[in-house]
Amino acid sequence: MNEKKILLIDDETSLQRSLAIGLMQKGYETEACENGISGLKALETFRKNRTPLHYVVVDVRLPDIDGIKLLKVIKFNYPELPVVVITGYGNNATEADARSEKADAYLEKPFTAEELAEIFAGLPSKDALPAVAENESPEPGGEKSVSAYVLLNFADTADLSAAYQELYFMDNMLYCDAIKGDFDLALLLQAATMSEIQAMVETRIKKLPGITEAVFLPVDTPQLSASAVDIISTVDKALGREKGNPDLANNANFARSASSYVFLEIEKEKLETIFPTLYINEQVVSCDCISGNFDIVLLMQGASFAEIDRNIATKIKPLEGVLRIKETPIIKLFEM
């Protein structure tokens, strides 16, 4: 009998081991992944190699991505692939979320390999990964543009409100935010060329009254493998994101929630793993590689600054290769 292939995405090594042994006795071959990123990479590898895959098992709580969000990404890209959602912290709401995102089955821990095999027996088992087209190639890009962050400091005597209003309505200004920390304002500029942005900084922004410091942080294209780029692309499509920076003006939650810029210094050789993990973090609105004193800048949002702090402490700080983190909360100007 040919073994049916299962992809198990769960960070519990004891569960990985027990299920692999128990399911093997039932005629299933299990490949385990400890987080969402490695799971998405495995799915792309199966697809490109035309390797049959019959079922996916996804834990709700993963180190890098919410399991329900991962389920949504998997089902968007591989709608016919049966997915079983498992959890040790389940409730009716969790099960309802899983069902609403088209989970084929839901199982609470602890459970046995026999129970999981019974669920598989009631689900379709065809290989449901779409084949790679012979001439598959990246989608053609649209009009190219470049971006840069600029951090500004002002003298204590400066009229910050007047400077903010003038900056906010400048051409090529995407975001202009008052921040708390080492700087007073954070800007994100976009233009056809980097020299155009630099000229704007030198001839207009630095000429504003009261500016004492302007730190220029160009946005770079992350040097990632094709598989990492594929993962980011599939996440974008599944979650309905536009390419490039998000349109926060259309995000109703953004205006009502706590938001922070988070700057990270990382080990460059770890970018391949760190960048996609940050990109799919449920509180990360945008994720950019930059040049300067830091390597990555995030725009994060949450119900409160405490929630953002917890995310940083539990999901970002523990990432291997993260050397330094600087958070700058976005504040309303009158709160300064």
N, C-alpha and C positions, 0 to 999 in steps of 0.2 A: 504494500500500500504506500502511495506517495504521501509524504508528510505535508501537512498544511502549515503555512508560514504565518507566524504571529509576531507583530511588533509590539513590545511592551514598553511603555514610557512611564517610568516610576523610579524614584530615587532611593527606594528601600532595597538594599542589596539582599537582605534575607528573603524578601518577597520575590525578587528576581530569581534567586536560586531555587526556592521551593516550587515556584510555578514552572520554571524551566524543566525541573526533574519530573514533576507531576504531570505536566502536559505532554512531555516526551513519551510517557507511558500510554498516553491516549492517542498518539499519532500526530502530535503537533511539534513543530520546531519553533523555538522562541528566540528572538533577538531582542535584547534589552538595551534601553537607552535611559540615562539617568536624568535627562532634562529635555525641555521642549526643543531647544536648538538642535541637539543631536538627533532627536526624533524626526524633525523636519528634514535634516540632512540625510537620514536613513531613507526616508520616503522618496526623496529626489534620486538617491542612488538606486533604489529598487526600480524606479520608473525608467531612468536612463539606461540601466543594464537589462531592462525587460525581465526583471526577477519577479516571479509570481508572489503576491502578498495577499493573504486571505482575510486577516482581521487585525485591528489595532486596539490596544487596551491603553487607556489614558487615565492617569491619576489626576484628581482635581487640584491637589496642592503639589506644585513643582517648584524647584529652586529659582527658575528664571521666568516662568510665564504661568498665568492662571490657566488651569486645565480646561475650563469652559471656553476660554478664548482660543486655546490651541485646537479644541474640538471644532470650533467655527472655521478656523483656517484649513484644517484637514478636510472637513466636509465641503468647503467651497471648492477646493482644488481636486478632491477625489470623492465626488458625491456618492458613488456606488460602493465605496469601501466601508464595510461594517466596522463601527467603532463602539467599543464598550467602555463606559465611564466608570471608574472605581474611586472610592473615597473612604477614608477613616473618620471623616468629620461631616458625614452627610445629614441632611434634613430634607423636609419636603420642598423647601425653596431650591436647594441644590439640585435635587432630582428634576424639578420643574425647569430649571435653567438648562440642564443637560438635554431634556426632552425637546425643549424649544429650539435648541441648536442641532436637532436631528440625530442625537445619540440613538444607536440601535438597541442599547441595553444599558442598565444602571445596576451597579452591584456595590454594596457596602462592605467594608472590611470589618472583621476578618472573614475570609472565605477560603475555600479549598480549590485546588486545581480541578477536582471533579465538578464542583459547582460552575466554574467558569467554562469547562468543557461542555456542560449541559446547555449553557447559553449559546455557545458556538454552534451546537448541533441544531438549534432552532433558527439560526441566521443563514443568509445566503453566503456561500463560500467561494464564489467566482473571483478570479483575479480582477480587481476593479481599478487598477492603476492605468491611466491613459498612456498609450505608447508615445514615444518621442518621434516626432515627424522627421523624416530624413533631412529636410531642409530647414529644420527649426533654427531660428536665429532671434536675437533680441529685437524687441519692438523698436522701430525707428524713433529717435528722440525728436522733441519739438524744438522750438527756438531756444538756443542756449543762453544761459545767463550765469553770473557769478555772484557770490554773496560774501559779506564780511560783517563780523561783530565789531562794535566800537564801545569801549567802556570809558566813561567820562567822569572826571572829578571837577568840582567847582569850589571856588573860595567861599568861605563862610558868609561873606558879605554879598555874594552874587544873588541875583534874582532868578532862582531856579525855576519858578513857575513860568516866567517869561521865556527862558531858554527852552523849557520843555515844549511850550506851545509852538515856538518857531521850528524846533526840530521835528515835531510830530507831523507838521504839514509840508515838510520838505519833499521834493521829488526823490524817488528811489528809496524812500524810507518805508521799510516793512513794519518794524516794531520800534517803539520808543517807550521804554519802561523805567519808572523810578524804582531803584533797588536799595536794599539795606545791606551794609557791609563796607567794604573797602572803597566802593565807588558809588556815585550818586545816580547815574543813568546808564542804561544798557540799550544800545541801538543795534538793529539788524538792517543792513543796507543791501540793495540788489541793483545790479546794472549789467550792461552787456559785457564790460571788461573790468578787470580789477583796477586798472589804471584810472578808469572813470570814477570808481569808488574812492580811490586814494586822492584824486584831485578834489573830490567833494569834501573829504575830511580836511585837507590842507587849506582849501580856499574858502570854505563856508563854515564848517563845524568848528574848527579851531579858532576861528575869528570871533566866535560868540563871546560876549563879555563875561569875565569871571572864570573861564576854563583854566584849570591848573594842570590837567593831565588828560591825555587821550591815548588809550591803548588800542592798537589796531590788530584784529585777529581774523585773518582771511580764512574763509571756509574752503577746505580741501576735499577732493574726491577721495573717499576711503579706498585704500589698496586692498581689495578683498578678492578671494577666489571666486570662480564662477558659481560654485555651490552656495556660498554665502550670499552672493548677489541674487541668486534664484530664491533663496529663503526670504529675503527682504521683499522681493517682488511678489511672492505668493502672499505674504502677510499684508502688503499694501492692497492687493486685489481683494482679499477676503474681508478686510476691514473697511473697504471703501475709501481708502486714503488716496489723495491726489499725489502725483509725483512731486518731489520737492517739498517746500515748506507748507504746512497746513494753513488753511484759511481760518484763523481763529475768530474772525468776525462772525462766522457762521456757526461757531461752537457756543451754544447757549450756556453750557456749564462753565466755560472758561471765565466768563465775566463774574460768575458768582462763587468761584472756588479760589482756594489758595494756590499760588503759582510761584515757582522759583526757577532761576537759572542755576544750573549745577555744572561746575567746571571740574574736569578730571585730568590728572596726569597719569599716564599708564605706561607699562612696558610695551614698546612698539611691536615687539614680536607677538604680543597677545591680542593685537587688534582684531585678528580674524575671529576670535571667540568673543571678545568683549563687545565689539560694536553691534553684532546682531542681537546679542543678549539684551543690551541696553535698548536697542531699537524696538523690541517687542515688549518691553516692560509696560505694564498696563497704565502706569502714570506718566510715561514719557510721551509728550506731545510732538517734540522734534528732537533729532539727534544728529549732530554735525561734527565732523572732524575739522579741527582748526590748527593753524600755525601760531606759535608764540609760547607763552609760559605754560599753556595747557594743551592737551591733545584732543579733547572732546568737550563739547558743551551740550547740555541737555536743557530743554524746557520741560519742566514737570508740573503737573497739576494734581490736586487732591482736594478732599473735602476740608482739610485743615493743614496747616504747616506741620503739625504733629504727625499727621498721616504721611506726608512726604518724607519727614525725618525717619519714620519707621521703615519706609521703603528703602531709603538710602542705607540705613543701618543693616537691614536684613537681606537685601537683594543686590545692592551695588557694592558696598564696602567689602563684602566677602569674596567678590570675584577675583580670581587669581590674576595678578598683573596690574591691579588698581593700586597706584602708589599714593595719590593725594586727591582729596575731594574738597572743593570750596563751594559752599551753597550761598547764593545771594537771593533772598526772598524778594519778590516783586511787591511793592507797596503803593498805596494811593498817595499822591503827592501831599495831601493835607495831613497825612499821618506822620510825615517827616518832622 
